[in-house]
Amino acid sequence: MKIFIFKSEARPDLRAFGGDLVGGRLPSQFSPWHAIGSIAADHEPPYNLSRQVIETAINDCGYQLWRVTKKASDGE
């Protein structure tokens, strides 16, 4: 399965994985969503996230949400 990565404009720290390029099943309360990348079927997701968990969530509810956290060393 090719996985698409989206960023929420409403919540800049929120990301989502979806199964289609338009993000048709992403939660509307965090829209608009912008596609920012994709993961080929033979590649692993970023940040050591489990491909199996992501694919199961996409098959069950259409998406998987995750948050990006800033490192303490970033000074922010």
CNS distance restraints for C-alpha pairs under 8 A (distance, minus, plus):
assign (resid   1 and name CA) (resid  19 and name CA) 7.74 0.50 0.50
assign (resid   1 and name CA) (resid  40 and name CA) 7.27 0.50 0.50
assign (resid   1 and name CA) (resid  41 and name CA) 4.97 0.50 0.50
assign (resid   1 and name CA) (resid  55 and name CA) 7.58 0.50 0.50
assign (resid   2 and name CA) (resid  19 and name CA) 6.88 0.50 0.50
assign (resid   2 and name CA) (resid  38 and name CA) 7.01 0.50 0.50
assign (resid   2 and name CA) (resid  39 and name CA) 5.80 0.50 0.50
assign (resid   2 and name CA) (resid  40 and name CA) 4.90 0.50 0.50
assign (resid   2 and name CA) (resid  41 and name CA) 4.97 0.50 0.50
assign (resid   3 and name CA) (resid  17 and name CA) 6.30 0.50 0.50
assign (resid   3 and name CA) (resid  18 and name CA) 5.90 0.50 0.50
assign (resid   3 and name CA) (resid  19 and name CA) 5.42 0.50 0.50
assign (resid   3 and name CA) (resid  20 and name CA) 7.44 0.50 0.50
assign (resid   3 and name CA) (resid  38 and name CA) 5.52 0.50 0.50
assign (resid   3 and name CA) (resid  39 and name CA) 5.08 0.50 0.50
assign (resid   3 and name CA) (resid  40 and name CA) 6.70 0.50 0.50
assign (resid   3 and name CA) (resid  41 and name CA) 7.46 0.50 0.50
assign (resid   4 and name CA) (resid  17 and name CA) 5.51 0.50 0.50
assign (resid   4 and name CA) (resid  18 and name CA) 5.16 0.50 0.50
assign (resid   4 and name CA) (resid  19 and name CA) 6.07 0.50 0.50
assign (resid   4 and name CA) (resid  20 and name CA) 6.43 0.50 0.50
assign (resid   4 and name CA) (resid  21 and name CA) 6.14 0.50 0.50
assign (resid   4 and name CA) (resid  35 and name CA) 7.02 0.50 0.50
assign (resid   4 and name CA) (resid  36 and name CA) 7.88 0.50 0.50
assign (resid   4 and name CA) (resid  37 and name CA) 5.97 0.50 0.50
assign (resid   4 and name CA) (resid  38 and name CA) 4.20 0.50 0.50
assign (resid   4 and name CA) (resid  39 and name CA) 6.33 0.50 0.50
assign (resid   5 and name CA) (resid  15 and name CA) 7.04 0.50 0.50
assign (resid   5 and name CA) (resid  16 and name CA) 5.79 0.50 0.50
assign (resid   5 and name CA) (resid  17 and name CA) 4.75 0.50 0.50
assign (resid   5 and name CA) (resid  18 and name CA) 6.51 0.50 0.50
assign (resid   5 and name CA) (resid  35 and name CA) 5.82 0.50 0.50
assign (resid   5 and name CA) (resid  36 and name CA) 5.68 0.50 0.50
assign (resid   5 and name CA) (resid  37 and name CA) 5.02 0.50 0.50
assign (resid   5 and name CA) (resid  38 and name CA) 5.43 0.50 0.50
assign (resid   5 and name CA) (resid  39 and name CA) 7.71 0.50 0.50
assign (resid   6 and name CA) (resid  15 and name CA) 5.48 0.50 0.50
assign (resid   6 and name CA) (resid  16 and name CA) 5.06 0.50 0.50
assign (resid   6 and name CA) (resid  17 and name CA) 6.28 0.50 0.50
assign (resid   6 and name CA) (resid  18 and name CA) 7.57 0.50 0.50
assign (resid   6 and name CA) (resid  23 and name CA) 7.60 0.50 0.50
assign (resid   6 and name CA) (resid  33 and name CA) 6.02 0.50 0.50
assign (resid   6 and name CA) (resid  34 and name CA) 5.26 0.50 0.50
assign (resid   6 and name CA) (resid  35 and name CA) 4.34 0.50 0.50
assign (resid   6 and name CA) (resid  36 and name CA) 5.40 0.50 0.50
assign (resid   6 and name CA) (resid  37 and name CA) 7.10 0.50 0.50
assign (resid   7 and name CA) (resid  12 and name CA) 6.88 0.50 0.50
assign (resid   7 and name CA) (resid  13 and name CA) 7.86 0.50 0.50
assign (resid   7 and name CA) (resid  14 and name CA) 6.18 0.50 0.50
assign (resid   7 and name CA) (resid  15 and name CA) 4.61 0.50 0.50
assign (resid   7 and name CA) (resid  16 and name CA) 6.52 0.50 0.50
assign (resid   7 and name CA) (resid  33 and name CA) 5.54 0.50 0.50
assign (resid   7 and name CA) (resid  34 and name CA) 5.28 0.50 0.50
assign (resid   7 and name CA) (resid  35 and name CA) 6.50 0.50 0.50
assign (resid   7 and name CA) (resid  36 and name CA) 6.60 0.50 0.50
assign (resid   8 and name CA) (resid  12 and name CA) 5.67 0.50 0.50
assign (resid   8 and name CA) (resid  13 and name CA) 7.53 0.50 0.50
assign (resid   8 and name CA) (resid  14 and name CA) 5.63 0.50 0.50
assign (resid   8 and name CA) (resid  15 and name CA) 6.10 0.50 0.50
assign (resid   8 and name CA) (resid  16 and name CA) 7.88 0.50 0.50
assign (resid   8 and name CA) (resid  30 and name CA) 5.89 0.50 0.50
assign (resid   8 and name CA) (resid  31 and name CA) 5.92 0.50 0.50
assign (resid   8 and name CA) (resid  32 and name CA) 6.09 0.50 0.50
assign (resid   8 and name CA) (resid  33 and name CA) 4.66 0.50 0.50
assign (resid   8 and name CA) (resid  34 and name CA) 6.57 0.50 0.50
assign (resid   9 and name CA) (resid  30 and name CA) 7.23 0.50 0.50
assign (resid   9 and name CA) (resid  31 and name CA) 6.35 0.50 0.50
assign (resid   9 and name CA) (resid  32 and name CA) 5.56 0.50 0.50
assign (resid   9 and name CA) (resid  33 and name CA) 6.06 0.50 0.50
assign (resid   9 and name CA) (resid  34 and name CA) 7.39 0.50 0.50
assign (resid  10 and name CA) (resid  30 and name CA) 5.36 0.50 0.50
assign (resid  10 and name CA) (resid  31 and name CA) 6.05 0.50 0.50
assign (resid  10 and name CA) (resid  32 and name CA) 6.77 0.50 0.50
assign (resid  11 and name CA) (resid  30 and name CA) 6.51 0.50 0.50
assign (resid  13 and name CA) (resid  67 and name CA) 5.44 0.50 0.50
assign (resid  13 and name CA) (resid  68 and name CA) 5.16 0.50 0.50
assign (resid  13 and name CA) (resid  69 and name CA) 7.00 0.50 0.50
assign (resid  14 and name CA) (resid  65 and name CA) 7.13 0.50 0.50
assign (resid  14 and name CA) (resid  66 and name CA) 6.02 0.50 0.50
assign (resid  14 and name CA) (resid  67 and name CA) 4.60 0.50 0.50
assign (resid  14 and name CA) (resid  68 and name CA) 6.44 0.50 0.50
assign (resid  15 and name CA) (resid  65 and name CA) 5.81 0.50 0.50
assign (resid  15 and name CA) (resid  66 and name CA) 5.27 0.50 0.50
assign (resid  15 and name CA) (resid  67 and name CA) 5.78 0.50 0.50
assign (resid  15 and name CA) (resid  68 and name CA) 7.25 0.50 0.50
assign (resid  16 and name CA) (resid  26 and name CA) 7.57 0.50 0.50
assign (resid  16 and name CA) (resid  63 and name CA) 6.50 0.50 0.50
assign (resid  16 and name CA) (resid  64 and name CA) 5.46 0.50 0.50
assign (resid  16 and name CA) (resid  65 and name CA) 4.34 0.50 0.50
assign (resid  16 and name CA) (resid  66 and name CA) 6.01 0.50 0.50
assign (resid  17 and name CA) (resid  54 and name CA) 7.19 0.50 0.50
assign (resid  17 and name CA) (resid  58 and name CA) 7.54 0.50 0.50
assign (resid  17 and name CA) (resid  63 and name CA) 5.48 0.50 0.50
assign (resid  17 and name CA) (resid  64 and name CA) 5.12 0.50 0.50
assign (resid  17 and name CA) (resid  65 and name CA) 6.46 0.50 0.50
assign (resid  18 and name CA) (resid  23 and name CA) 5.91 0.50 0.50
assign (resid  18 and name CA) (resid  25 and name CA) 7.54 0.50 0.50
assign (resid  18 and name CA) (resid  26 and name CA) 7.19 0.50 0.50
assign (resid  18 and name CA) (resid  58 and name CA) 6.13 0.50 0.50
assign (resid  18 and name CA) (resid  62 and name CA) 6.30 0.50 0.50
assign (resid  18 and name CA) (resid  63 and name CA) 4.69 0.50 0.50
assign (resid  18 and name CA) (resid  64 and name CA) 6.80 0.50 0.50
assign (resid  19 and name CA) (resid  23 and name CA) 7.24 0.50 0.50
assign (resid  19 and name CA) (resid  58 and name CA) 6.31 0.50 0.50
assign (resid  19 and name CA) (resid  62 and name CA) 6.86 0.50 0.50
assign (resid  19 and name CA) (resid  63 and name CA) 7.15 0.50 0.50
assign (resid  20 and name CA) (resid  24 and name CA) 7.01 0.50 0.50
assign (resid  21 and name CA) (resid  35 and name CA) 6.94 0.50 0.50
assign (resid  22 and name CA) (resid  35 and name CA) 7.42 0.50 0.50
assign (resid  23 and name CA) (resid  33 and name CA) 7.40 0.50 0.50
assign (resid  23 and name CA) (resid  35 and name CA) 7.76 0.50 0.50
assign (resid  25 and name CA) (resid  61 and name CA) 7.88 0.50 0.50
assign (resid  25 and name CA) (resid  62 and name CA) 5.30 0.50 0.50
assign (resid  25 and name CA) (resid  63 and name CA) 6.71 0.50 0.50
assign (resid  26 and name CA) (resid  33 and name CA) 7.93 0.50 0.50
assign (resid  26 and name CA) (resid  62 and name CA) 6.86 0.50 0.50
assign (resid  26 and name CA) (resid  63 and name CA) 6.01 0.50 0.50
assign (resid  27 and name CA) (resid  31 and name CA) 7.12 0.50 0.50
assign (resid  28 and name CA) (resid  32 and name CA) 7.43 0.50 0.50
assign (resid  39 and name CA) (resid  43 and name CA) 6.15 0.50 0.50
assign (resid  39 and name CA) (resid  44 and name CA) 7.19 0.50 0.50
assign (resid  39 and name CA) (resid  45 and name CA) 6.52 0.50 0.50
assign (resid  44 and name CA) (resid  48 and name CA) 7.72 0.50 0.50
assign (resid  44 and name CA) (resid  49 and name CA) 7.98 0.50 0.50
assign (resid  44 and name CA) (resid  50 and name CA) 7.88 0.50 0.50
assign (resid  44 and name CA) (resid  51 and name CA) 6.49 0.50 0.50
assign (resid  45 and name CA) (resid  49 and name CA) 5.81 0.50 0.50
assign (resid  45 and name CA) (resid  50 and name CA) 7.03 0.50 0.50
assign (resid  45 and name CA) (resid  51 and name CA) 6.25 0.50 0.50
assign (resid  49 and name CA) (resid  54 and name CA) 7.88 0.50 0.50
assign (resid  50 and name CA) (resid  54 and name CA) 6.31 0.50 0.50
assign (resid  51 and name CA) (resid  55 and name CA) 6.02 0.50 0.50
assign (resid  52 and name CA) (resid  56 and name CA) 6.08 0.50 0.50
assign (resid  53 and name CA) (resid  57 and name CA) 6.20 0.50 0.50
assign (resid  54 and name CA) (resid  58 and name CA) 6.20 0.50 0.50
assign (resid  54 and name CA) (resid  63 and name CA) 7.74 0.50 0.50
assign (resid  54 and name CA) (resid  64 and name CA) 5.94 0.50 0.50
assign (resid  55 and name CA) (resid  59 and name CA) 6.10 0.50 0.50
assign (resid  56 and name CA) (resid  60 and name CA) 6.03 0.50 0.50
assign (resid  57 and name CA) (resid  61 and name CA) 5.79 0.50 0.50
assign (resid  57 and name CA) (resid  62 and name CA) 6.59 0.50 0.50
assign (resid  57 and name CA) (resid  63 and name CA) 5.89 0.50 0.50
assign (resid  57 and name CA) (resid  64 and name CA) 5.63 0.50 0.50
assign (resid  58 and name CA) (resid  62 and name CA) 4.09 0.50 0.50
assign (resid  58 and name CA) (resid  63 and name CA) 4.38 0.50 0.50
assign (resid  58 and name CA) (resid  64 and name CA) 6.21 0.50 0.50
assign (resid  59 and name CA) (resid  63 and name CA) 7.82 0.50 0.50
assign (resid  70 and name CA) (resid  74 and name CA) 6.68 0.50 0.50
assign (resid  70 and name CA) (resid  76 and name CA) 7.51 0.50 0.50
assign (resid  72 and name CA) (resid  76 and name CA) 7.24 0.50 0.50
